[in-house]
Amino acid sequence: MIDQHVSNTRRQLGELGSMAQQTEQMERHIMSIATERLNEIEAKMDAARADAMAGDDEAKDHYTDMVEERGRLQQVIARAKQNLAA
């Protein structure tokens, strides 16, 4: 009876270890994609800012959208880093 409990516990620990590794890999993947997109957005920010200052409402909306996306990406990256550090 106790051997069965020990066996079940070991199996569950193995499964948890595997799930933890998969979670870490996914966090790294998410962080990589978000960082890549953040770099793309930041590379276009200066031009979009200039267009917004000199342009119409559409250019202003585009720049605002980019600022909002940059903020979301920064949050995703910070959360992934926090999860990986834990």
N, CA, C and O atoms as a Maestro MAE file, in Angstrom:
{
 s_m_m2io_version
 :::
 2.0.0
}

f_m_ct {
 s_m_title
 :::
 protein
 m_atom[344] {
  # First column is atom index #
  i_m_mmod_type
  r_m_x_coord
  r_m_y_coord
  r_m_z_coord
  i_m_residue_number
  s_m_chain_name
  s_m_pdb_residue_name
  s_m_pdb_atom_name
  i_m_atomic_number
  :::
  1 25 0.823 -1.197 0.000 1 A "MET " " N  " 7
  2 3 0.000 0.000 0.000 1 A "MET " " CA " 6
  3 2 0.864 1.256 0.000 1 A "MET " " C  " 6
  4 15 0.635 2.156 -0.808 1 A "MET " " O  " 8
  5 25 1.848 1.335 0.887 2 A "ILE " " N  " 7
  6 3 2.709 2.520 0.949 2 A "ILE " " CA " 6
  7 2 3.562 2.626 -0.310 2 A "ILE " " C  " 6
  8 15 3.872 3.726 -0.769 2 A "ILE " " O  " 8
  9 25 3.940 1.467 -0.867 3 A "ASP " " N  " 7
  10 3 4.718 1.482 -2.108 3 A "ASP " " CA " 6
  11 2 3.921 2.109 -3.247 3 A "ASP " " C  " 6
  12 15 4.483 2.804 -4.093 3 A "ASP " " O  " 8
  13 25 2.626 1.866 -3.266 4 A "GLN " " N  " 7
  14 3 1.765 2.455 -4.304 4 A "GLN " " CA " 6
  15 2 1.708 3.976 -4.150 4 A "GLN " " C  " 6
  16 15 1.731 4.694 -5.149 4 A "GLN " " O  " 8
  17 25 1.635 4.474 -2.917 5 A "HIS " " N  " 7
  18 3 1.614 5.917 -2.676 5 A "HIS " " CA " 6
  19 2 2.929 6.563 -3.096 5 A "HIS " " C  " 6
  20 15 2.944 7.638 -3.696 5 A "HIS " " O  " 8
  21 25 4.019 5.899 -2.776 6 A "VAL " " N  " 7
  22 3 5.339 6.411 -3.153 6 A "VAL " " CA " 6
  23 2 5.458 6.442 -4.669 6 A "VAL " " C  " 6
  24 15 5.957 7.412 -5.240 6 A "VAL " " O  " 8
  25 25 5.002 5.390 -5.311 7 A "SER " " N  " 7
  26 3 5.048 5.312 -6.769 7 A "SER " " CA " 6
  27 2 4.190 6.415 -7.403 7 A "SER " " C  " 6
  28 15 4.617 7.067 -8.356 7 A "SER " " O  " 8
  29 25 2.990 6.615 -6.874 8 A "ASN " " N  " 7
  30 3 2.109 7.670 -7.393 8 A "ASN " " CA " 6
  31 2 2.722 9.051 -7.192 8 A "ASN " " C  " 6
  32 15 2.653 9.902 -8.079 8 A "ASN " " O  " 8
  33 25 3.316 9.268 -6.036 9 A "THR " " N  " 7
  34 3 3.945 10.553 -5.744 9 A "THR " " CA " 6
  35 2 5.097 10.813 -6.694 9 A "THR " " C  " 6
  36 15 5.234 11.927 -7.201 9 A "THR " " O  " 8
  37 25 5.917 9.828 -6.943 10 A "ARG " " N  " 7
  38 3 7.044 9.983 -7.871 10 A "ARG " " CA " 6
  39 2 6.549 10.284 -9.280 10 A "ARG " " C  " 6
  40 15 7.104 11.138 -9.971 10 A "ARG " " O  " 8
  41 25 5.510 9.583 -9.697 11 A "ARG " " N  " 7
  42 3 4.944 9.812 -11.030 11 A "ARG " " CA " 6
  43 2 4.409 11.235 -11.131 11 A "ARG " " C  " 6
  44 15 4.653 11.916 -12.127 11 A "ARG " " O  " 8
  45 25 3.689 11.688 -10.123 12 A "GLN " " N  " 7
  46 3 3.139 13.042 -10.127 12 A "GLN " " CA " 6
  47 2 4.243 14.093 -10.116 12 A "GLN " " C  " 6
  48 15 4.131 15.116 -10.790 12 A "GLN " " O  " 8
  49 25 5.294 13.852 -9.364 13 A "LEU " " N  " 7
  50 3 6.420 14.786 -9.345 13 A "LEU " " CA " 6
  51 2 7.091 14.862 -10.711 13 A "LEU " " C  " 6
  52 15 7.492 15.937 -11.156 13 A "LEU " " O  " 8
  53 25 7.209 13.727 -11.365 14 A "GLY " " N  " 7
  54 3 7.772 13.701 -12.718 14 A "GLY " " CA " 6
  55 2 6.917 14.494 -13.687 14 A "GLY " " C  " 6
  56 15 7.431 15.248 -14.513 14 A "GLY " " O  " 8
  57 25 5.609 14.319 -13.578 15 A "GLU " " N  " 7
  58 3 4.688 15.064 -14.444 15 A "GLU " " CA " 6
  59 2 4.782 16.566 -14.170 15 A "GLU " " C  " 6
  60 15 4.784 17.369 -15.104 15 A "GLU " " O  " 8
  61 25 4.859 16.944 -12.901 16 A "LEU " " N  " 7
  62 3 4.977 18.352 -12.546 16 A "LEU " " CA " 6
  63 2 6.284 18.949 -13.067 16 A "LEU " " C  " 6
  64 15 6.308 20.083 -13.545 16 A "LEU " " O  " 8
  65 25 7.354 18.190 -12.971 17 A "GLY " " N  " 7
  66 3 8.638 18.650 -13.485 17 A "GLY " " CA " 6
  67 2 8.581 18.881 -14.983 17 A "GLY " " C  " 6
  68 15 9.121 19.864 -15.491 17 A "GLY " " O  " 8
  69 25 7.930 17.981 -15.680 18 A "SER " " N  " 7
  70 3 7.781 18.109 -17.128 18 A "SER " " CA " 6
  71 2 6.931 19.328 -17.477 18 A "SER " " C  " 6
  72 15 7.255 20.072 -18.402 18 A "SER " " O  " 8
  73 25 5.855 19.525 -16.741 19 A "MET " " N  " 7
  74 3 4.982 20.678 -16.985 19 A "MET " " CA " 6
  75 2 5.720 21.981 -16.693 19 A "MET " " C  " 6
  76 15 5.550 22.960 -17.418 19 A "MET " " O  " 8
  77 25 6.527 22.005 -15.655 20 A "ALA " " N  " 7
  78 3 7.297 23.204 -15.319 20 A "ALA " " CA " 6
  79 2 8.270 23.545 -16.445 20 A "ALA " " C  " 6
  80 15 8.436 24.711 -16.804 20 A "ALA " " O  " 8
  81 25 8.906 22.526 -16.991 21 A "GLN " " N  " 7
  82 3 9.844 22.745 -18.096 21 A "GLN " " CA " 6
  83 2 9.110 23.275 -19.329 21 A "GLN " " C  " 6
  84 15 9.604 24.183 -19.998 21 A "GLN " " O  " 8
  85 25 7.946 22.723 -19.633 22 A "GLN " " N  " 7
  86 3 7.162 23.189 -20.775 22 A "GLN " " CA " 6
  87 2 6.709 24.637 -20.572 22 A "GLN " " C  " 6
  88 15 6.719 25.437 -21.507 22 A "GLN " " O  " 8
  89 25 6.317 24.957 -19.349 23 A "THR " " N  " 7
  90 3 5.892 26.320 -19.041 23 A "THR " " CA " 6
  91 2 7.045 27.299 -19.219 23 A "THR " " C  " 6
  92 15 6.863 28.384 -19.772 23 A "THR " " O  " 8
  93 25 8.230 26.918 -18.752 24 A "GLU " " N  " 7
  94 3 9.399 27.784 -18.906 24 A "GLU " " CA " 6
  95 2 9.733 27.998 -20.379 24 A "GLU " " C  " 6
  96 15 10.048 29.114 -20.792 24 A "GLU " " O  " 8
  97 25 9.666 26.943 -21.159 25 A "GLN " " N  " 7
  98 3 9.932 27.067 -22.592 25 A "GLN " " CA " 6
  99 2 8.923 28.006 -23.259 25 A "GLN " " C  " 6
  100 15 9.292 28.806 -24.119 25 A "GLN " " O  " 8
  101 25 7.662 27.909 -22.865 26 A "MET " " N  " 7
  102 3 6.636 28.760 -23.448 26 A "MET " " CA " 6
  103 2 6.844 30.217 -23.029 26 A "MET " " C  " 6
  104 15 6.668 31.120 -23.847 26 A "MET " " O  " 8
  105 25 7.213 30.457 -21.781 27 A "GLU " " N  " 7
  106 3 7.502 31.825 -21.329 27 A "GLU " " CA " 6
  107 2 8.645 32.423 -22.149 27 A "GLU " " C  " 6
  108 15 8.581 33.584 -22.554 27 A "GLU " " O  " 8
  109 25 9.682 31.636 -22.392 28 A "ARG " " N  " 7
  110 3 10.805 32.114 -23.195 28 A "ARG " " CA " 6
  111 2 10.361 32.414 -24.634 28 A "ARG " " C  " 6
  112 15 10.799 33.395 -25.236 28 A "ARG " " O  " 8
  113 25 9.505 31.573 -25.160 29 A "HIS " " N  " 7
  114 3 8.992 31.774 -26.519 29 A "HIS " " CA " 6
  115 2 8.147 33.054 -26.592 29 A "HIS " " C  " 6
  116 15 8.309 33.860 -27.508 29 A "HIS " " O  " 8
  117 25 7.260 33.228 -25.631 30 A "ILE " " N  " 7
  118 3 6.426 34.433 -25.578 30 A "ILE " " CA " 6
  119 2 7.300 35.672 -25.478 30 A "ILE " " C  " 6
  120 15 7.076 36.655 -26.184 30 A "ILE " " O  " 8
  121 25 8.303 35.624 -24.597 31 A "MET " " N  " 7
  122 3 9.185 36.765 -24.416 31 A "MET " " CA " 6
  123 2 9.952 37.072 -25.703 31 A "MET " " C  " 6
  124 15 10.149 38.238 -26.045 31 A "MET " " O  " 8
  125 25 10.380 36.044 -26.407 32 A "SER " " N  " 7
  126 3 11.112 36.230 -27.657 32 A "SER " " CA " 6
  127 2 10.243 36.913 -28.717 32 A "SER " " C  " 6
  128 15 10.684 37.856 -29.374 32 A "SER " " O  " 8
  129 25 9.028 36.440 -28.875 33 A "ILE " " N  " 7
  130 3 8.112 37.021 -29.864 33 A "ILE " " CA " 6
  131 2 7.765 38.457 -29.493 33 A "ILE " " C  " 6
  132 15 7.751 39.337 -30.353 33 A "ILE " " O  " 8
  133 25 7.484 38.695 -28.211 34 A "ALA " " N  " 7
  134 3 7.130 40.046 -27.767 34 A "ALA " " CA " 6
  135 2 8.303 41.004 -27.941 34 A "ALA " " C  " 6
  136 15 8.111 42.156 -28.332 34 A "ALA " " O  " 8
  137 25 9.514 40.536 -27.653 35 A "THR " " N  " 7
  138 3 10.702 41.377 -27.814 35 A "THR " " CA " 6
  139 2 10.920 41.721 -29.282 35 A "THR " " C  " 6
  140 15 11.255 42.856 -29.623 35 A "THR " " O  " 8
  141 25 10.730 40.743 -30.130 36 A "GLU " " N  " 7
  142 3 10.876 40.964 -31.576 36 A "GLU " " CA " 6
  143 2 9.877 42.016 -32.064 36 A "GLU " " C  " 6
  144 15 10.239 42.927 -32.808 36 A "GLU " " O  " 8
  145 25 8.636 41.883 -31.645 37 A "ARG " " N  " 7
  146 3 7.604 42.844 -32.050 37 A "ARG " " CA " 6
  147 2 7.883 44.227 -31.460 37 A "ARG " " C  " 6
  148 15 7.688 45.242 -32.130 37 A "ARG " " O  " 8
  149 25 8.337 44.266 -30.211 38 A "LEU " " N  " 7
  150 3 8.671 45.542 -29.581 38 A "LEU " " CA " 6
  151 2 9.773 46.253 -30.362 38 A "LEU " " C  " 6
  152 15 9.707 47.466 -30.562 38 A "LEU " " O  " 8
  153 25 10.765 45.519 -30.796 39 A "ASN " " N  " 7
  154 3 11.837 46.112 -31.600 39 A "ASN " " CA " 6
  155 2 11.302 46.688 -32.907 39 A "ASN " " C  " 6
  156 15 11.743 47.748 -33.350 39 A "ASN " " O  " 8
  157 25 10.349 45.987 -33.524 40 A "GLU " " N  " 7
  158 3 9.735 46.471 -34.765 40 A "GLU " " CA " 6
  159 2 8.979 47.775 -34.514 40 A "GLU " " C  " 6
  160 15 9.113 48.739 -35.268 40 A "GLU " " O  " 8
  161 25 8.192 47.792 -33.453 41 A "ILE " " N  " 7
  162 3 7.401 48.987 -33.120 41 A "ILE " " CA " 6
  163 2 8.328 50.165 -32.829 41 A "ILE " " C  " 6
  164 15 8.131 51.260 -33.355 41 A "ILE " " O  " 8
  165 25 9.335 49.937 -31.991 42 A "GLU " " N  " 7
  166 3 10.235 51.031 -31.612 42 A "GLU " " CA " 6
  167 2 11.012 51.581 -32.807 42 A "GLU " " C  " 6
  168 15 11.347 52.765 -32.841 42 A "GLU " " O  " 8
  169 25 11.295 50.728 -33.778 43 A "ALA " " N  " 7
  170 3 12.010 51.186 -34.974 43 A "ALA " " CA " 6
  171 2 11.152 52.136 -35.816 43 A "ALA " " C  " 6
  172 15 11.681 52.946 -36.577 43 A "ALA " " O  " 8
  173 25 9.839 52.032 -35.676 44 A "LYS " " N  " 7
  174 3 8.929 52.848 -36.478 44 A "LYS " " CA " 6
  175 2 8.362 54.038 -35.703 44 A "LYS " " C  " 6
  176 15 7.663 54.871 -36.279 44 A "LYS " " O  " 8
  177 25 8.656 54.125 -34.409 45 A "MET " " N  " 7
  178 3 8.032 55.143 -33.554 45 A "MET " " CA " 6
  179 2 8.396 56.575 -33.952 45 A "MET " " C  " 6
  180 15 7.521 57.439 -33.999 45 A "MET " " O  " 8
  181 25 9.655 56.836 -34.235 46 A "ASP " " N  " 7
  182 3 10.063 58.205 -34.556 46 A "ASP " " CA " 6
  183 2 9.344 58.727 -35.796 46 A "ASP " " C  " 6
  184 15 8.845 59.852 -35.806 46 A "ASP " " O  " 8
  185 25 9.296 57.911 -36.829 47 A "ALA " " N  " 7
  186 3 8.617 58.324 -38.060 47 A "ALA " " CA " 6
  187 2 7.120 58.510 -37.812 47 A "ALA " " C  " 6
  188 15 6.515 59.454 -38.318 47 A "ALA " " O  " 8
  189 25 6.532 57.612 -37.038 48 A "ALA " " N  " 7
  190 3 5.100 57.717 -36.747 48 A "ALA " " CA " 6
  191 2 4.805 58.952 -35.899 48 A "ALA " " C  " 6
  192 15 3.772 59.596 -36.076 48 A "ALA " " O  " 8
  193 25 5.707 59.279 -34.985 49 A "ARG " " N  " 7
  194 3 5.529 60.480 -34.155 49 A "ARG " " CA " 6
  195 2 5.558 61.729 -35.033 49 A "ARG " " C  " 6
  196 15 4.724 62.622 -34.887 49 A "ARG " " O  " 8
  197 25 6.525 61.779 -35.941 50 A "ALA " " N  " 7
  198 3 6.625 62.933 -36.849 50 A "ALA " " CA " 6
  199 2 5.379 63.051 -37.720 50 A "ALA " " C  " 6
  200 15 4.859 64.146 -37.934 50 A "ALA " " O  " 8
  201 25 4.908 61.908 -38.219 51 A "ASP " " N  " 7
  202 3 3.683 61.921 -39.041 51 A "ASP " " CA " 6
  203 2 2.485 62.396 -38.223 51 A "ASP " " C  " 6
  204 15 1.639 63.137 -38.723 51 A "ASP " " O  " 8
  205 25 2.418 61.970 -36.979 52 A "ALA " " N  " 7
  206 3 1.291 62.355 -36.124 52 A "ALA " " CA " 6
  207 2 1.312 63.845 -35.831 52 A "ALA " " C  " 6
  208 15 0.261 64.485 -35.790 52 A "ALA " " O  " 8
  209 25 2.485 64.396 -35.630 53 A "MET " " N  " 7
  210 3 2.590 65.819 -35.311 53 A "MET " " CA " 6
  211 2 2.237 66.693 -36.518 53 A "MET " " C  " 6
  212 15 1.714 67.797 -36.369 53 A "MET " " O  " 8
  213 25 2.530 66.183 -37.703 54 A "ALA " " N  " 7
  214 3 2.285 66.961 -38.911 54 A "ALA " " CA " 6
  215 2 1.070 66.474 -39.687 54 A "ALA " " C  " 6
  216 15 0.662 67.090 -40.672 54 A "ALA " " O  " 8
  217 25 0.496 65.366 -39.236 55 A "GLY " " N  " 7
  218 3 -0.521 64.726 -40.061 55 A "GLY " " CA " 6
  219 2 -1.934 64.905 -39.581 55 A "GLY " " C  " 6
  220 15 -2.249 65.762 -38.756 55 A "GLY " " O  " 8
  221 25 -2.773 64.055 -40.137 56 A "ASP " " N  " 7
  222 3 -4.195 64.090 -39.846 56 A "ASP " " CA " 6
  223 2 -4.538 63.163 -38.675 56 A "ASP " " C  " 6
  224 15 -3.656 62.613 -38.016 56 A "ASP " " O  " 8
  225 25 -5.825 63.009 -38.441 57 A "ASP " " N  " 7
  226 3 -6.282 62.178 -37.322 57 A "ASP " " CA " 6
  227 2 -5.869 60.717 -37.483 57 A "ASP " " C  " 6
  228 15 -5.587 60.035 -36.498 57 A "ASP " " O  " 8
  229 25 -5.836 60.247 -38.706 58 A "GLU " " N  " 7
  230 3 -5.442 58.860 -38.948 58 A "GLU " " CA " 6
  231 2 -3.990 58.623 -38.521 58 A "GLU " " C  " 6
  232 15 -3.681 57.594 -37.920 58 A "GLU " " O  " 8
  233 25 -3.110 59.560 -38.826 59 A "ALA " " N  " 7
  234 3 -1.700 59.447 -38.427 59 A "ALA " " CA " 6
  235 2 -1.572 59.517 -36.915 59 A "ALA " " C  " 6
  236 15 -0.753 58.817 -36.321 59 A "ALA " " O  " 8
  237 25 -2.379 60.360 -36.296 60 A "LYS " " N  " 7
  238 3 -2.354 60.461 -34.831 60 A "LYS " " CA " 6
  239 2 -2.855 59.172 -34.189 60 A "LYS " " C  " 6
  240 15 -2.280 58.695 -33.210 60 A "LYS " " O  " 8
  241 25 -3.928 58.609 -34.743 61 A "ASP " " N  " 7
  242 3 -4.465 57.345 -34.221 61 A "ASP " " CA " 6
  243 2 -3.453 56.212 -34.375 61 A "ASP " " C  " 6
  244 15 -3.292 55.378 -33.484 61 A "ASP " " O  " 8
  245 25 -2.779 56.201 -35.515 62 A "HIS " " N  " 7
  246 3 -1.762 55.166 -35.761 62 A "HIS " " CA " 6
  247 2 -0.649 55.259 -34.713 62 A "HIS " " C  " 6
  248 15 -0.224 54.242 -34.164 62 A "HIS " " O  " 8
  249 25 -0.188 56.450 -34.445 63 A "TYR " " N  " 7
  250 3 0.866 56.640 -33.444 63 A "TYR " " CA " 6
  251 2 0.374 56.239 -32.053 63 A "TYR " " C  " 6
  252 15 1.096 55.580 -31.304 63 A "TYR " " O  " 8
  253 25 -0.839 56.630 -31.711 64 A "THR " " N  " 7
  254 3 -1.407 56.257 -30.420 64 A "THR " " CA " 6
  255 2 -1.517 54.743 -30.291 64 A "THR " " C  " 6
  256 15 -1.217 54.188 -29.235 64 A "THR " " O  " 8
  257 25 -1.941 54.077 -31.349 65 A "ASP " " N  " 7
  258 3 -2.021 52.614 -31.349 65 A "ASP " " CA " 6
  259 2 -0.647 51.993 -31.109 65 A "ASP " " C  " 6
  260 15 -0.519 51.016 -30.372 65 A "ASP " " O  " 8
  261 25 0.375 52.568 -31.735 66 A "MET " " N  " 7
  262 3 1.732 52.048 -31.560 66 A "MET " " CA " 6
  263 2 2.208 52.228 -30.114 66 A "MET " " C  " 6
  264 15 2.846 51.338 -29.552 66 A "MET " " O  " 8
  265 25 1.896 53.370 -29.522 67 A "VAL " " N  " 7
  266 3 2.279 53.625 -28.128 67 A "VAL " " CA " 6
  267 2 1.589 52.620 -27.209 67 A "VAL " " C  " 6
  268 15 2.212 52.081 -26.294 67 A "VAL " " O  " 8
  269 25 0.311 52.372 -27.452 68 A "GLU " " N  " 7
  270 3 -0.435 51.411 -26.639 68 A "GLU " " CA " 6
  271 2 0.118 49.992 -26.811 68 A "GLU " " C  " 6
  272 15 0.262 49.255 -25.835 68 A "GLU " " O  " 8
  273 25 0.423 49.620 -28.038 69 A "GLU " " N  " 7
  274 3 0.980 48.285 -28.275 69 A "GLU " " CA " 6
  275 2 2.341 48.146 -27.605 69 A "GLU " " C  " 6
  276 15 2.644 47.101 -27.030 69 A "GLU " " O  " 8
  277 25 3.158 49.185 -27.675 70 A "ARG " " N  " 7
  278 3 4.467 49.153 -27.019 70 A "ARG " " CA " 6
  279 2 4.289 48.919 -25.517 70 A "ARG " " C  " 6
  280 15 5.027 48.134 -24.922 70 A "ARG " " O  " 8
  281 25 3.329 49.585 -24.913 71 A "GLY " " N  " 7
  282 3 3.066 49.397 -23.483 71 A "GLY " " CA " 6
  283 2 2.638 47.981 -23.157 71 A "GLY " " C  " 6
  284 15 3.098 47.401 -22.174 71 A "GLY " " O  " 8
  285 25 1.762 47.420 -23.974 72 A "ARG " " N  " 7
  286 3 1.317 46.036 -23.745 72 A "ARG " " CA " 6
  287 2 2.482 45.060 -23.894 72 A "ARG " " C  " 6
  288 15 2.629 44.129 -23.103 72 A "ARG " " O  " 8
  289 25 3.302 45.282 -24.909 73 A "LEU " " N  " 7
  290 3 4.451 44.397 -25.125 73 A "LEU " " CA " 6
  291 2 5.437 44.490 -23.961 73 A "LEU " " C  " 6
  292 15 5.987 43.475 -23.533 73 A "LEU " " O  " 8
  293 25 5.659 45.685 -23.455 74 A "GLN " " N  " 7
  294 3 6.553 45.853 -22.312 74 A "GLN " " CA " 6
  295 2 6.008 45.109 -21.092 74 A "GLN " " C  " 6
  296 15 6.778 44.525 -20.330 74 A "GLN " " O  " 8
  297 25 4.697 45.127 -20.905 75 A "GLN " " N  " 7
  298 3 4.082 44.391 -19.796 75 A "GLN " " CA " 6
  299 2 4.245 42.882 -19.971 75 A "GLN " " C  " 6
  300 15 4.560 42.170 -19.018 75 A "GLN " " O  " 8
  301 25 4.031 42.407 -21.185 76 A "VAL " " N  " 7
  302 3 4.175 40.966 -21.462 76 A "VAL " " CA " 6
  303 2 5.609 40.522 -21.195 76 A "VAL " " C  " 6
  304 15 5.836 39.475 -20.589 76 A "VAL " " O  " 8
  305 25 6.563 41.309 -21.644 77 A "ILE " " N  " 7
  306 3 7.981 40.972 -21.451 77 A "ILE " " CA " 6
  307 2 8.335 40.991 -19.966 77 A "ILE " " C  " 6
  308 15 9.026 40.098 -19.477 77 A "ILE " " O  " 8
  309 25 7.864 42.000 -19.256 78 A "ALA " " N  " 7
  310 3 8.148 42.093 -17.815 78 A "ALA " " CA " 6
  311 2 7.540 40.913 -17.064 78 A "ALA " " C  " 6
  312 15 8.170 40.363 -16.161 78 A "ALA " " O  " 8
  313 25 6.324 40.520 -17.428 79 A "ARG " " N  " 7
  314 3 5.669 39.381 -16.777 79 A "ARG " " CA " 6
  315 2 6.420 38.085 -17.072 79 A "ARG " " C  " 6
  316 15 6.597 37.254 -16.182 79 A "ARG " " O  " 8
  317 25 6.856 37.913 -18.306 80 A "ALA " " N  " 7
  318 3 7.610 36.697 -18.662 80 A "ALA " " CA " 6
  319 2 8.927 36.651 -17.901 80 A "ALA " " C  " 6
  320 15 9.323 35.596 -17.405 80 A "ALA " " O  " 8
  321 25 9.607 37.788 -17.805 81 A "LYS " " N  " 7
  322 3 10.864 37.820 -17.043 81 A "LYS " " CA " 6
  323 2 10.626 37.493 -15.573 81 A "LYS " " C  " 6
  324 15 11.410 36.774 -14.953 81 A "LYS " " O  " 8
  325 25 9.553 38.019 -15.029 82 A "GLN " " N  " 7
  326 3 9.216 37.754 -13.634 82 A "GLN " " CA " 6
  327 2 8.921 36.268 -13.421 82 A "GLN " " C  " 6
  328 15 9.379 35.677 -12.443 82 A "GLN " " O  " 8
  329 25 8.167 35.672 -14.326 83 A "ASN " " N  " 7
  330 3 7.839 34.255 -14.218 83 A "ASN " " CA " 6
  331 2 9.072 33.375 -14.364 83 A "ASN " " C  " 6
  332 15 9.182 32.340 -13.707 83 A "ASN " " O  " 8
  333 25 9.988 33.780 -15.213 84 A "LEU " " N  " 7
  334 3 11.201 32.992 -15.404 84 A "LEU " " CA " 6
  335 2 12.149 33.126 -14.212 84 A "LEU " " C  " 6
  336 15 12.914 32.209 -13.915 84 A "LEU " " O  " 8
  337 25 12.095 34.261 -13.540 85 A "ALA " " N  " 7
  338 3 12.970 34.480 -12.377 85 A "ALA " " CA " 6
  339 2 12.465 33.725 -11.152 85 A "ALA " " C  " 6
  340 15 13.230 33.438 -10.232 85 A "ALA " " O  " 8
  341 25 11.165 33.403 -11.146 86 A "ALA " " N  " 7
  342 3 10.570 32.737 -9.974 86 A "ALA " " CA " 6
  343 2 10.990 31.294 -9.865 86 A "ALA " " C  " 6
  344 15 10.577 30.599 -8.937 86 A "ALA " " O  " 8
  :::
 }
 m_bond[343] {
  # First column is bond index #
  i_m_from
  i_m_to
  i_m_order
  :::
  1 1 2 1
  2 2 3 1
  3 3 4 2
  4 3 5 1
  5 5 6 1
  6 6 7 1
  7 7 8 2
  8 7 9 1
  9 9 10 1
  10 10 11 1
  11 11 12 2
  12 11 13 1
  13 13 14 1
  14 14 15 1
  15 15 16 2
  16 15 17 1
  17 17 18 1
  18 18 19 1
  19 19 20 2
  20 19 21 1
  21 21 22 1
  22 22 23 1
  23 23 24 2
  24 23 25 1
  25 25 26 1
  26 26 27 1
  27 27 28 2
  28 27 29 1
  29 29 30 1
  30 30 31 1
  31 31 32 2
  32 31 33 1
  33 33 34 1
  34 34 35 1
  35 35 36 2
  36 35 37 1
  37 37 38 1
  38 38 39 1
  39 39 40 2
  40 39 41 1
  41 41 42 1
  42 42 43 1
  43 43 44 2
  44 43 45 1
  45 45 46 1
  46 46 47 1
  47 47 48 2
  48 47 49 1
  49 49 50 1
  50 50 51 1
  51 51 52 2
  52 51 53 1
  53 53 54 1
  54 54 55 1
  55 55 56 2
  56 55 57 1
  57 57 58 1
  58 58 59 1
  59 59 60 2
  60 59 61 1
  61 61 62 1
  62 62 63 1
  63 63 64 2
  64 63 65 1
  65 65 66 1
  66 66 67 1
  67 67 68 2
  68 67 69 1
  69 69 70 1
  70 70 71 1
  71 71 72 2
  72 71 73 1
  73 73 74 1
  74 74 75 1
  75 75 76 2
  76 75 77 1
  77 77 78 1
  78 78 79 1
  79 79 80 2
  80 79 81 1
  81 81 82 1
  82 82 83 1
  83 83 84 2
  84 83 85 1
  85 85 86 1
  86 86 87 1
  87 87 88 2
  88 87 89 1
  89 89 90 1
  90 90 91 1
  91 91 92 2
  92 91 93 1
  93 93 94 1
  94 94 95 1
  95 95 96 2
  96 95 97 1
  97 97 98 1
  98 98 99 1
  99 99 100 2
  100 99 101 1
  101 101 102 1
  102 102 103 1
  103 103 104 2
  104 103 105 1
  105 105 106 1
  106 106 107 1
  107 107 108 2
  108 107 109 1
  109 109 110 1
  110 110 111 1
  111 111 112 2
  112 111 113 1
  113 113 114 1
  114 114 115 1
  115 115 116 2
  116 115 117 1
  117 117 118 1
  118 118 119 1
  119 119 120 2
  120 119 121 1
  121 121 122 1
  122 122 123 1
  123 123 124 2
  124 123 125 1
  125 125 126 1
  126 126 127 1
  127 127 128 2
  128 127 129 1
  129 129 130 1
  130 130 131 1
  131 131 132 2
  132 131 133 1
  133 133 134 1
  134 134 135 1
  135 135 136 2
  136 135 137 1
  137 137 138 1
  138 138 139 1
  139 139 140 2
  140 139 141 1
  141 141 142 1
  142 142 143 1
  143 143 144 2
  144 143 145 1
  145 145 146 1
  146 146 147 1
  147 147 148 2
  148 147 149 1
  149 149 150 1
  150 150 151 1
  151 151 152 2
  152 151 153 1
  153 153 154 1
  154 154 155 1
  155 155 156 2
  156 155 157 1
  157 157 158 1
  158 158 159 1
  159 159 160 2
  160 159 161 1
  161 161 162 1
  162 162 163 1
  163 163 164 2
  164 163 165 1
  165 165 166 1
  166 166 167 1
  167 167 168 2
  168 167 169 1
  169 169 170 1
  170 170 171 1
  171 171 172 2
  172 171 173 1
  173 173 174 1
  174 174 175 1
  175 175 176 2
  176 175 177 1
  177 177 178 1
  178 178 179 1
  179 179 180 2
  180 179 181 1
  181 181 182 1
  182 182 183 1
  183 183 184 2
  184 183 185 1
  185 185 186 1
  186 186 187 1
  187 187 188 2
  188 187 189 1
  189 189 190 1
  190 190 191 1
  191 191 192 2
  192 191 193 1
  193 193 194 1
  194 194 195 1
  195 195 196 2
  196 195 197 1
  197 197 198 1
  198 198 199 1
  199 199 200 2
  200 199 201 1
  201 201 202 1
  202 202 203 1
  203 203 204 2
  204 203 205 1
  205 205 206 1
  206 206 207 1
  207 207 208 2
  208 207 209 1
  209 209 210 1
  210 210 211 1
  211 211 212 2
  212 211 213 1
  213 213 214 1
  214 214 215 1
  215 215 216 2
  216 215 217 1
  217 217 218 1
  218 218 219 1
  219 219 220 2
  220 219 221 1
  221 221 222 1
  222 222 223 1
  223 223 224 2
  224 223 225 1
  225 225 226 1
  226 226 227 1
  227 227 228 2
  228 227 229 1
  229 229 230 1
  230 230 231 1
  231 231 232 2
  232 231 233 1
  233 233 234 1
  234 234 235 1
  235 235 236 2
  236 235 237 1
  237 237 238 1
  238 238 239 1
  239 239 240 2
  240 239 241 1
  241 241 242 1
  242 242 243 1
  243 243 244 2
  244 243 245 1
  245 245 246 1
  246 246 247 1
  247 247 248 2
  248 247 249 1
  249 249 250 1
  250 250 251 1
  251 251 252 2
  252 251 253 1
  253 253 254 1
  254 254 255 1
  255 255 256 2
  256 255 257 1
  257 257 258 1
  258 258 259 1
  259 259 260 2
  260 259 261 1
  261 261 262 1
  262 262 263 1
  263 263 264 2
  264 263 265 1
  265 265 266 1
  266 266 267 1
  267 267 268 2
  268 267 269 1
  269 269 270 1
  270 270 271 1
  271 271 272 2
  272 271 273 1
  273 273 274 1
  274 274 275 1
  275 275 276 2
  276 275 277 1
  277 277 278 1
  278 278 279 1
  279 279 280 2
  280 279 281 1
  281 281 282 1
  282 282 283 1
  283 283 284 2
  284 283 285 1
  285 285 286 1
  286 286 287 1
  287 287 288 2
  288 287 289 1
  289 289 290 1
  290 290 291 1
  291 291 292 2
  292 291 293 1
  293 293 294 1
  294 294 295 1
  295 295 296 2
  296 295 297 1
  297 297 298 1
  298 298 299 1
  299 299 300 2
  300 299 301 1
  301 301 302 1
  302 302 303 1
  303 303 304 2
  304 303 305 1
  305 305 306 1
  306 306 307 1
  307 307 308 2
  308 307 309 1
  309 309 310 1
  310 310 311 1
  311 311 312 2
  312 311 313 1
  313 313 314 1
  314 314 315 1
  315 315 316 2
  316 315 317 1
  317 317 318 1
  318 318 319 1
  319 319 320 2
  320 319 321 1
  321 321 322 1
  322 322 323 1
  323 323 324 2
  324 323 325 1
  325 325 326 1
  326 326 327 1
  327 327 328 2
  328 327 329 1
  329 329 330 1
  330 330 331 1
  331 331 332 2
  332 331 333 1
  333 333 334 1
  334 334 335 1
  335 335 336 2
  336 335 337 1
  337 337 338 1
  338 338 339 1
  339 339 340 2
  340 339 341 1
  341 341 342 1
  342 342 343 1
  343 343 344 2
  :::
 }
}
